[in-house]
């Protein structure tokens, strides 16, 4: 986890555009187009077939999204890549590339479930902001208001850190994730309080409000505050307030000790060290992520979630405006709100989402203000910046196509 759950924003320093990838052969393009986008209707006659051959060949080629997924598998070594894309007219397409299981060579399940890592933070932020709208939490109240005496350490004082600073990663709290190794992540159950205790061994990264700095610890505390205020487990509040409310039928918060993925899914793979072989990491205990990274979902459910969020179906207008109030986070135009990021698009404007990494899976995507939505998942975390950038570039192609 030292290099995984820590954020889900790793490709934030990417430049727009990316390198141009080579085209697949015509025969391969036809095969891929039929498998992934549906077979095209045949011409009415041989004459029509001859006259329309050029147009048919062009139509059968994979579109820009499929080409991007193919390149992630072919050039960047991803075992599989999946995407769900909705255009301005509400038309949705799903895509796959690669194989779902390196051992068996099985197909990638269309819109299969994946671990969505730090996208979970957006869900946690929505629960907290709903409670703000209900008058049960104050954004500028301190952590000690709800968890008195809990947050103390070297340069760390819960009487000086606000709920807003937790949600925006400006608290200065150190990240517990750097102390959790891959084998622990895979097999060990962590209580949320234990994750906090791990973080508090380190000194503060900065004074509260001094700068932006990504830390999973912030969201563990946000989840603990939500539980304290509601008197209910965070997973139940997420399910009631978000998942069931907007019909996310393939999204869930794994129960304690639940290490498998419930529905059809591609296997997830992980390299540790970065130049080591791929290992199957599909089954793991996600408790080290908790409010910062435990959810399982699909690309289409993530599109539905972020679309509903931006449309005002989950938060009152005042709280949504707070969520969309951002600070700079990195050097590539990425900005961070309250559990929500904005990223620039090569075709103009921005898209809103989050992103997530957890061993086995990386997810990137979001929605635009005019209703476009795209989310892409790959079945291993990229181990170099070029590959990470290519995942982000694929989202850009999907939203700008």
Phi, psi and omega per residue, in radians:
X1 nan -0.229 3.128
X2 -0.954 -0.510 -3.114
X3 -2.094 0.246 -3.036
X4 -2.147 -1.381 -3.026
X5 -1.097 -0.248 -3.029
X6 -0.812 -0.522 3.122
X7 -2.747 -1.145 -2.917
X8 1.632 0.273 3.090
X9 -2.155 0.354 -2.967
X10 -1.059 -0.563 -3.112
X11 -1.530 0.316 -3.078
X12 -1.177 -0.347 -3.118
X13 -1.601 0.158 -3.117
X14 -1.151 2.641 2.990
X15 -1.616 2.595 -3.131
X16 -1.209 2.612 3.063
X17 1.804 -1.315 -3.136
X18 1.414 3.000 -3.095
X19 -1.297 2.709 3.115
X20 -1.470 2.284 -3.089
X21 -1.681 2.636 -3.115
X22 -1.177 2.597 -3.138
X23 -1.349 2.605 3.035
X24 -1.370 2.845 -3.136
X25 -1.147 2.833 -3.121
X26 -1.096 -0.753 -3.131
X27 -1.097 -0.775 3.128
X28 -1.136 -0.660 -3.134
X29 -1.090 -0.725 3.120
X30 -1.105 -0.795 -3.122
X31 -1.077 -0.797 -3.139
X32 -1.132 -0.730 -3.130
X33 -1.069 -0.713 -3.134
X34 -1.199 -0.737 -3.080
X35 -1.215 -0.593 -2.981
X36 -1.827 -0.442 -3.067
X37 -2.047 -0.035 3.125
X38 1.689 2.526 -3.109
X39 -1.203 2.526 3.106
X40 -1.496 2.595 3.109
X41 -1.167 2.385 -3.126
X42 -1.250 2.728 3.072
X43 -1.117 2.748 -3.076
X44 -1.221 -0.461 -3.086
X45 -2.647 2.942 3.116
X46 -1.088 -0.661 3.129
X47 -1.110 -0.774 3.114
X48 -1.108 -0.662 3.133
X49 -1.089 -0.725 -3.129
X50 -1.154 -0.778 -3.081
X51 -1.240 -0.463 -3.087
X52 -1.764 0.188 -3.003
X53 -1.040 -0.723 -3.119
X54 -1.137 -0.764 -3.141
X55 -1.140 -0.695 -3.138
X56 -1.133 -0.740 3.139
X57 -1.071 -0.723 3.140
X58 -1.141 -0.724 -3.110
X59 -1.161 -0.523 -3.084
X60 -1.380 -0.307 3.118
X61 -1.133 2.564 3.087
X62 -1.120 2.531 3.128
X63 -1.347 -3.058 -3.014
X64 -1.084 -0.641 3.133
X65 -1.167 -0.825 3.128
X66 -1.074 -0.709 3.097
X67 -1.055 -0.714 3.138
X68 -1.134 -0.729 3.108
X69 -1.155 -0.738 3.110
X70 -1.004 -0.718 -3.119
X71 -1.198 -0.611 3.095
X72 -1.066 -0.647 3.112
X73 -1.347 -0.863 -3.026
X74 -1.232 -0.800 -2.996
X75 -1.699 -0.550 -3.041
X76 -1.850 0.022 3.012
X77 1.302 0.355 3.073
X78 -1.289 2.280 3.085
X79 -1.041 -0.688 3.124
X80 -2.625 2.733 3.025
X81 -2.440 2.441 -3.113
X82 -2.306 2.603 3.099
X83 -2.576 2.616 2.933
X84 -2.288 2.240 -3.036
X85 -2.299 2.285 3.059
X86 -2.097 2.268 -3.109
X87 -1.575 -3.088 -3.081
X88 -1.086 -0.422 -3.100
X89 -1.576 0.070 3.126
X90 1.497 0.063 3.117
X91 -1.379 2.284 -3.089
X92 -1.975 2.392 3.027
X93 -2.203 2.477 3.036
X94 -2.011 2.613 -3.044
X95 -2.382 2.673 2.978
X96 -2.483 2.752 3.006
X97 -2.633 2.697 3.108
X98 1.481 -2.733 -3.121
X99 -2.185 2.594 -3.114
X100 -1.389 -0.377 -3.117
X101 -2.554 2.057 -3.092
X102 -1.181 -0.421 -3.133
X103 -1.367 -0.794 -3.070
X104 -1.679 -0.317 -3.069
X105 1.281 0.315 -3.095
X106 -1.153 2.750 -3.128
X107 -1.173 2.730 3.048
X108 -1.351 2.162 3.104
X109 -1.084 2.277 3.136
X110 -1.136 2.200 -3.109
X111 0.975 0.700 -3.131
X112 -1.187 2.780 3.098
X113 -1.257 2.539 3.058
X114 -2.474 2.787 2.979
X115 -1.332 2.219 -2.977
X116 -1.778 0.106 2.993
X117 0.884 -2.240 -2.969
X118 -1.258 -0.085 2.918
X119 -1.005 -0.421 3.075
X120 -0.959 -0.557 -3.121
X121 -1.045 -0.630 3.115
X122 -1.131 -0.660 3.101
X123 -1.156 -0.781 3.115
X124 -1.072 -0.739 3.131
X125 -1.093 -0.669 3.113
X126 -1.107 -0.758 3.110
X127 -1.036 -0.820 -3.137
X128 -1.092 -0.766 -3.101
X129 -1.229 -0.530 2.997
X130 -1.086 -0.722 3.110
X131 -1.167 -0.561 3.025
X132 -1.106 -0.814 3.132
X133 -1.093 -0.468 3.105
X134 -1.505 0.005 3.123
X135 1.358 0.273 -3.094
X136 -1.689 -0.318 3.080
X137 -2.351 2.471 3.039
X138 -1.813 2.235 -3.124
X139 -1.042 -0.613 -3.103
X140 -1.803 0.250 2.964
X141 -1.353 2.720 -3.115
X142 -1.488 2.824 3.074
X143 -0.999 -0.668 -3.109
X144 -1.129 -0.367 3.074
X145 -1.015 -0.603 -3.042
X146 -1.922 -0.521 -3.112
X147 -2.255 1.182 -3.017
X148 -1.052 2.281 3.062
X149 1.307 -0.014 -3.040
X150 -1.349 -0.627 -2.986
X151 -1.851 1.700 3.126
X152 -2.460 2.470 3.104
X153 -3.103 -2.971 -3.123
X154 -1.218 1.910 -3.074
X155 1.297 0.200 -3.057
X156 -2.100 2.212 -3.125
X157 -2.589 1.979 -3.127
X158 -1.079 -0.213 3.072
X159 -1.373 -0.155 -3.103
X160 -2.005 -0.116 -3.088
X161 -1.832 2.272 -3.109
X162 -1.727 2.853 3.067
X163 -1.059 -0.715 3.106
X164 -1.010 -0.750 -3.131
X165 -1.147 -0.578 3.042
X166 -1.093 -0.881 -3.052
X167 -1.198 -0.437 -3.098
X168 -1.793 0.070 -3.135
X169 1.045 0.727 3.057
X170 -2.093 0.375 -3.106
X171 -1.394 -0.405 -3.036
X172 1.424 0.086 -3.116
X173 -1.261 2.433 3.081
X174 -1.241 2.780 -3.093
X175 -1.658 2.175 3.097
X176 -1.168 -0.401 -3.000
X177 -1.037 -0.494 -3.102
X178 -1.192 -0.240 -3.109
X179 -1.786 -0.004 -3.112
X180 -1.860 1.995 -3.104
X181 -1.511 3.012 -3.009
X182 -1.094 -0.702 -3.116
X183 -1.173 -0.670 3.056
X184 -1.102 -0.783 -3.137
X185 -1.017 -0.661 -3.059
X186 -1.240 -0.626 -2.916
X187 -2.160 -0.205 -2.992
X188 -1.805 2.452 3.036
X189 -1.592 2.295 3.111
X190 -2.010 2.269 2.928
X191 -1.345 2.548 3.125
X192 -0.942 -0.715 3.133
X193 -1.103 -0.560 3.107
X194 -1.168 -0.691 3.087
X195 -1.066 -0.728 3.104
X196 -1.114 -0.759 3.129
X197 -1.049 -0.676 3.100
X198 -1.070 -0.772 -3.127
X199 -1.106 -0.694 -3.034
X200 -1.299 -0.045 2.997
X201 -1.200 -0.467 -3.095
X202 -1.658 2.780 3.075
X203 -1.387 2.887 3.135
X204 -1.053 2.536 3.045
X205 -1.361 -0.489 -3.123
X206 -2.894 2.919 3.039
X207 -1.244 2.601 3.122
X208 -0.959 2.256 3.108
X209 1.455 -0.070 -3.045
X210 -1.307 -0.623 -3.114
X211 -2.827 2.900 3.064
X212 -1.485 2.352 3.094
X213 -2.751 2.050 -3.008
X214 -1.167 2.243 3.131
X215 -2.626 2.130 3.078
X216 -1.057 -0.450 3.141
X217 -0.992 -0.637 3.127
X218 -0.959 -0.728 -3.046
X219 -1.451 -0.443 2.959
X220 -1.075 -0.778 3.106
X221 -1.147 -0.709 3.103
X222 -1.064 -0.702 3.097
X223 -1.157 -0.686 3.098
X224 -1.127 -0.653 3.099
X225 -1.139 -0.769 3.126
X226 -1.051 -0.719 3.120
X227 -1.152 -0.700 -3.129
X228 -1.130 -0.725 -3.077
X229 -1.258 -0.704 -3.083
X230 -1.539 -0.402 -3.046
X231 1.254 0.292 -3.117
X232 -2.245 2.677 3.065
X233 -1.031 2.506 3.134
X234 -0.986 -0.716 -3.125
X235 -1.024 -0.704 3.123
X236 -1.175 -0.689 3.123
X237 -1.158 -0.715 3.076
X238 -1.063 -0.774 -3.103
X239 -1.114 -0.777 -3.085
X240 -1.281 -0.770 -2.990
X241 -1.456 -0.420 -3.031
X242 -2.208 -1.086 -2.939
X243 -1.063 -0.896 3.128
X244 -1.304 -0.557 -3.078
X245 -1.082 -0.697 -3.097
X246 -1.954 0.185 3.015
X247 1.268 0.783 3.067
X248 -1.482 1.463 -2.950
X249 -1.311 -0.156 -3.136
X250 -2.092 0.372 -3.098
X251 -2.064 2.344 3.114
X252 -2.740 2.787 3.087
X253 -1.746 1.879 -3.078
X254 -0.940 2.448 3.132
X255 -1.269 2.786 3.087
X256 -0.929 2.275 3.139
X257 1.444 -0.052 -3.128
X258 -1.460 1.949 -3.031
X259 -1.876 -0.151 -3.091
X260 -1.725 2.984 3.047
X261 -1.830 2.230 -2.910
X262 -1.250 -0.693 -3.002
X263 -1.890 3.064 3.112
X264 -0.899 2.360 -3.036
X265 -2.741 2.652 2.956
X266 -1.343 2.607 3.043
X267 -1.159 2.531 3.089
X268 -1.810 2.458 -3.049
X269 -2.206 2.703 -3.037
X270 -2.527 2.453 3.036
X271 -1.905 2.164 3.053
X272 -2.649 1.888 0.106
X273 -1.227 3.095 -3.016
X274 -1.055 -0.469 3.138
X275 -1.756 0.222 3.135
X276 -1.480 3.099 3.139
X277 -1.284 2.753 3.049
X278 -1.239 2.317 3.062
X279 -2.091 2.519 3.121
X280 -1.240 2.026 -3.127
X281 -2.054 0.397 -3.071
X282 -1.031 -0.801 -3.117
X283 -1.633 2.102 3.089
X284 -2.740 2.852 3.060
X285 -1.563 1.961 -3.034
X286 -1.489 0.203 -3.034
X287 -1.120 -0.392 3.085
X288 -1.176 -0.276 3.064
X289 -1.540 -0.752 -3.099
X290 0.679 -2.200 -3.079
X291 -1.136 -0.243 -3.128
X292 -1.674 -0.259 -3.038
X293 -3.067 0.518 -2.999
X294 -1.668 -0.312 -2.975
X295 -1.155 2.671 2.965
X296 -2.067 2.439 -3.091
X297 -2.762 -2.933 3.040
X298 -2.209 2.868 3.086
X299 -1.023 -0.736 -3.090
X300 -1.209 -0.635 3.081
X301 -1.158 -0.654 3.083
X302 -1.127 -0.706 3.055
X303 -1.048 -0.745 3.133
X304 -1.110 -0.740 -3.136
X305 -1.090 -0.927 -3.080
X306 -1.197 -0.548 3.068
X307 -1.140 -0.820 3.120
X308 -1.085 -0.701 3.138
X309 -1.072 -0.891 -3.098
X310 -1.209 -0.403 3.119
X311 -1.452 -0.021 3.104
X312 1.460 0.311 -3.111
X313 -1.507 -0.152 -3.105
X314 -2.027 -0.378 -3.086
X315 -2.360 2.576 2.949
X316 -1.067 2.766 -3.066
X317 -0.989 -0.701 -3.106
X318 -1.112 -0.742 -3.121
X319 -1.286 -0.609 3.067
X320 -1.121 -0.675 3.089
X321 -1.092 -0.694 3.086
X322 -1.118 -0.731 -3.129
X323 -1.075 -0.617 -3.104
X324 -1.531 0.034 3.072
X325 -1.468 1.990 -2.905
X326 -1.989 2.838 2.998
X327 -2.193 2.710 3.120
X328 -1.079 2.483 3.135
X329 -2.477 1.458 -3.096
X330 1.855 -2.939 -2.985
X331 -2.025 0.098 -3.043
X332 -1.934 0.311 -3.128
X333 1.644 -0.075 3.074
X334 -1.121 2.376 3.062
X335 -2.299 2.569 -3.056
X336 -2.092 2.214 3.063
X337 -1.705 -2.295 3.084
X338 -1.827 1.514 -3.079
X339 1.303 0.316 -3.076
X340 -2.512 2.354 3.120
X341 -1.953 2.717 2.912
X342 -2.121 2.450 3.140
X343 -2.316 2.470 3.139
X344 -1.258 2.615 3.076
X345 -1.879 2.569 3.136
X346 -1.145 -0.412 -3.135
X347 -1.629 0.127 3.118
X348 1.818 2.597 -3.129
X349 1.384 -2.907 -3.109
X350 -2.368 2.924 2.939
X351 -2.194 2.678 -3.049
X352 -1.958 2.330 3.124
X353 -3.052 -2.449 3.035
X354 -2.665 -1.357 -3.046
X355 1.923 2.771 -3.121
X356 -2.846 2.515 3.036
X357 -2.182 2.397 2.929
X358 -2.667 2.498 -3.065
X359 -0.822 2.172 -3.098
X360 1.924 -0.501 -3.017
X361 -2.594 2.562 2.920
X362 -2.293 2.405 3.102
X363 -2.217 2.438 3.098
X364 -2.457 2.528 3.057
X365 2.773 -2.978 -3.138
X366 2.855 -2.901 -3.063
X367 -2.321 2.735 3.085
X368 -1.816 2.870 -3.134
X369 -1.164 -0.339 3.136
X370 -1.701 0.221 2.966
X371 1.751 0.001 3.040
X372 -1.310 2.609 3.134
X373 -2.589 2.462 3.094
X374 -2.682 2.442 3.004
X375 -2.468 2.418 -3.085
X376 -2.230 2.384 3.074
X377 -2.160 2.472 2.991
X378 -2.167 2.718 -2.963
X379 -1.770 0.533 2.854
X380 -2.836 2.627 3.090
X381 -1.331 2.219 3.105
X382 -0.977 2.402 -3.114
X383 -1.766 0.063 3.024
X384 -2.433 2.753 -3.039
X385 -1.162 -0.552 3.139
X386 -1.111 -0.803 3.135
X387 -1.141 -0.692 3.101
X388 -1.066 -0.697 3.120
X389 -1.123 -0.630 -3.106
X390 -1.166 -0.558 3.056
X391 -1.121 -0.798 3.082
X392 -1.092 -0.657 3.105
X393 -1.106 -0.609 3.121
X394 -1.127 -0.666 3.062
X395 -1.106 -0.752 3.127
X396 -1.046 -0.751 3.104
X397 -1.077 -0.731 -3.098
X398 -1.130 -0.666 -3.095
X399 -1.484 -0.370 -3.109
X400 -1.791 -0.096 -3.083
X401 -1.240 nan nan
